[in-house]
Amino acid sequence: MSAAARTRAPSRPETILNDYLGTITSMLESIRDEEAENLQRAAHLLAGHIKADRLVHVYGPGGHSNLAAQEIFFRAGGLAHVSAILDEGTLLSSGALRSMAMERTPGYGALVLRDNQLGPGDLLVLVNAYGINAAVIDAAEYARAHDITVVGISSTVHAESTPPDHPARHPSGANLHDLVDVHIDTKVPVGDAVLWIDGIDEPIAAVSTFVNAYALNCLGALTTAVLVDSGVTPPIWRSGNAPGGDEQHATFLDQIRTRVRWL
């Protein structure tokens, strides 16, 4: 089964569970096999910033894409230099329909980067399941205009399969993967949902959160390995619910606390 294939399944529980797992596993394997070089390129960019004691900003403008930024922010086993941009405009907690309207508002993504004071020499990881909405494209274009290095994480096939005049698109019709310094393709199929069950006409069971999380955690792990290989041991968050977690945080928290907006 290809990574982007959708599976029609009878409504037997074991078939649904197996087909969904098989589809997700296939997609993760495709990212592992086809995106390893881009992940490693991106890891070297991140490692360079962290080695210089600079932050790595992560922004996921659009509905559930915000979960990607939260996935690797202040996360057990994650890099302490990751700073998530948790702007309320597109968060689902502010209202799902409002979130969709804001992600389609031209100029909004640029405003968010400006509000967070990103500028020349900064590094931004932009994550969006489809890589076409106004907020993510404006953020990418703002970054290019202000000498901000961008790692993009999105689905190439979804972007290239979406008509130029689709209402979800940026007015320019641009794709995120064409605007970034390094792109990691998450292979999300058009529509995100991957299972078809006999008796209904709509697919179910989305995959974008799984593949975004996999790509981002791989990027974090590879970045850590690059740093260690260069003689740098970066601060890594330990779970606050694990023994010694609070004490471990205290050893480096003061170094970054005033620089990470949502810490």
C-alpha positions in Angstrom: 0.0 0.0 0.0 1.4 3.4 -0.9 1.8 6.0 1.8 -1.0 8.1 0.4 -3.4 5.3 -0.4 -6.9 5.2 1.2 -8.3 1.9 2.3 -11.9 0.9 2.0 -12.6 -1.4 5.0 -15.6 -3.5 6.1 -16.8 -2.2 9.5 -15.4 -5.2 11.4 -13.3 -3.8 14.3 -10.2 -5.8 13.6 -10.2 -4.7 10.0 -10.5 -1.1 10.8 -7.7 -1.3 13.5 -5.4 -3.2 11.2 -6.0 -1.0 8.1 -5.5 2.2 10.0 -2.3 1.0 11.6 -1.0 -0.3 8.3 -1.7 3.0 6.6 0.0 5.1 9.3 3.0 2.7 9.5 3.4 2.9 5.7 3.4 6.6 5.8 6.0 6.8 8.7 8.2 4.4 6.8 8.0 6.6 3.7 9.1 9.6 5.7 12.0 7.5 7.1 13.1 6.2 3.7 12.5 9.3 1.6 13.1 12.3 3.9 16.2 11.1 5.8 18.5 13.5 3.8 16.2 16.5 4.3 15.8 15.7 8.0 19.5 15.5 8.4 20.0 18.8 6.6 17.4 20.4 8.8 19.0 18.9 11.9 22.4 20.5 11.1 20.6 23.9 10.8 19.0 23.4 14.2 22.1 22.2 15.7 24.0 25.3 14.5 21.5 27.6 16.2 21.4 25.7 19.5 25.2 25.4 19.5 25.3 29.2 19.4 22.7 29.3 22.3 19.9 30.5 20.0 16.3 29.5 20.0 14.5 27.3 17.4 11.1 28.8 16.8 8.2 26.4 15.8 4.9 27.7 14.4 2.0 25.6 13.2 -0.5 28.0 11.8 -3.8 26.3 11.3 -6.2 24.2 13.4 -4.6 20.9 14.2 -1.3 22.0 12.8 -0.8 23.9 16.1 -0.5 20.6 17.8 2.8 20.1 16.0 4.3 23.1 17.6 3.1 21.9 21.0 4.4 18.4 20.3 8.0 19.3 20.7 7.7 22.3 23.1 8.6 21.8 26.8 8.4 18.1 26.1 10.1 15.2 27.9 13.1 14.1 25.9 12.9 17.3 23.8 15.4 20.2 23.3 15.0 23.1 25.7 15.9 25.6 23.0 12.7 24.9 21.1 10.3 27.9 21.4 6.7 27.3 20.2 4.7 30.2 18.8 1.3 29.5 20.4 -0.6 32.4 18.9 -4.3 32.3 19.9 -5.6 33.3 16.5 -5.6 29.8 15.0 -5.7 27.7 18.1 -8.8 25.5 18.2 -9.3 26.6 21.9 -10.3 30.0 20.5 -13.1 28.4 18.4 -12.7 25.9 15.5 -14.5 28.1 12.9 -12.6 31.2 14.0 -9.4 29.2 13.7 -10.2 28.3 10.1 -11.2 31.9 9.3 -7.9 33.2 10.7 -5.7 30.8 8.9 -7.3 31.9 5.7 -6.7 35.6 6.5 -4.0 37.2 4.3 -1.3 39.0 6.3 -2.0 37.2 9.6 1.0 34.9 9.6 3.4 37.8 8.9 1.8 39.7 11.8 2.4 36.8 14.1 6.1 36.6 13.2 6.5 40.3 13.6 4.8 40.2 17.0 7.2 37.5 18.1 10.1 39.7 16.9 11.6 37.2 14.6 14.2 38.7 12.3 17.5 38.2 10.5 19.5 35.2 11.5 16.6 33.5 13.3 15.4 30.0 12.5 11.8 29.0 12.1 10.2 25.6 11.7 6.9 26.0 9.9 4.5 23.1 10.2 1.2 22.8 8.3 -0.5 19.6 7.2 -1.3 20.9 3.7 1.1 23.8 3.3 -1.3 26.1 1.4 -3.2 28.4 3.8 -2.7 32.1 3.9 -1.2 32.2 7.4 1.5 29.7 6.6 2.4 31.1 3.2 2.5 34.7 4.6 4.8 33.5 7.4 7.1 31.8 4.9 7.2 34.9 2.7 7.8 37.2 5.7 10.7 34.9 6.7 12.3 35.0 3.3 12.0 38.8 3.2 13.7 39.1 6.6 16.6 36.7 6.3 15.0 34.0 8.6 15.9 30.4 7.8 12.9 28.2 7.4 12.4 24.5 7.7 9.0 23.5 6.3 7.1 20.4 7.3 4.0 19.7 5.1 2.6 17.4 2.5 3.8 18.0 -1.1 1.1 15.8 -2.7 -1.7 17.6 -0.8 -0.4 21.0 -1.8 0.1 20.1 -5.5 -3.3 18.4 -5.7 -5.2 21.4 -4.4 -6.6 23.7 -7.1 -5.0 27.2 -7.3 -8.4 28.8 -6.6 -9.4 26.7 -3.6 -10.7 29.0 -0.8 -8.2 27.4 1.7 -5.2 28.7 -0.4 -3.2 31.8 0.0 -4.2 34.3 -2.7 -0.9 33.7 -4.5 -1.6 30.0 -4.9 1.9 29.3 -3.5 3.0 26.1 -1.7 5.0 26.0 1.5 7.4 23.5 0.0 8.5 25.9 -2.7 9.3 28.7 -0.2 11.5 27.2 2.4 15.2 26.4 2.8 14.7 22.8 3.7 11.4 20.9 3.3 10.3 17.6 4.9 7.4 16.0 3.1 4.9 14.3 5.4 3.0 12.5 2.6 -0.4 13.4 3.9 -3.0 12.5 1.2 -5.6 15.0 0.1 -8.3 15.3 2.7 -6.1 13.8 5.5 -8.6 11.0 6.4 -7.5 7.6 5.0 -10.2 5.0 5.7 -13.4 4.3 3.8 -16.0 2.3 5.5 -18.8 0.6 3.5 -22.0 2.4 4.0 -20.8 6.0 4.2 -19.4 8.3 1.5 -16.8 10.2 3.6 -13.4 9.0 4.6 -12.5 8.8 8.3 -9.4 8.6 10.5 -7.0 11.4 9.9 -3.2 10.9 9.8 -1.5 14.4 9.8 -1.0 14.6 13.5 0.9 11.2 13.5 3.2 12.1 10.7 3.9 15.6 11.9 4.8 14.3 15.3 7.0 11.6 13.8 8.9 14.1 11.6 9.4 16.6 14.4 10.6 14.1 16.9 12.9 12.6 14.4 14.2 16.1 13.7 14.8 16.7 17.4 16.6 13.4 17.9 18.8 13.9 14.9 19.6 17.5 16.0 20.6 16.1 19.4 22.9 13.5 17.8 24.6 16.2 15.7 25.2 18.3 18.8 26.6 15.5 20.8 28.9 14.5 17.8 30.2 18.0 17.8 31.0 17.9 21.5 27.9 19.8 22.7 25.5 18.3 25.2 22.3 20.2 24.9 19.8 20.7 27.7 17.0 18.1 27.3 13.7 18.3 29.2 13.0 15.5 31.6 9.4 14.9 32.5 8.4 16.9 35.5 6.5 13.8 36.6 9.6 11.6 36.6 12.0 11.4 39.5 14.3 14.3 39.6 12.5 16.2 36.9 12.1 19.5 38.7 15.7 19.4 39.9 17.0 18.6 36.4 15.0 21.6 35.0 16.6 23.9 37.5 20.1 23.2 36.1 19.3 25.1 32.9 15.9 26.8 33.2 17.3 30.2 34.1 19.3 30.2 30.8 16.3 30.2 28.6 13.3 31.2 30.8 13.3 34.9 29.8 13.8 34.2 26.1 11.0 31.6 25.5 7.7 33.5 25.4 5.4 30.7 26.3 7.5 29.0 28.9 
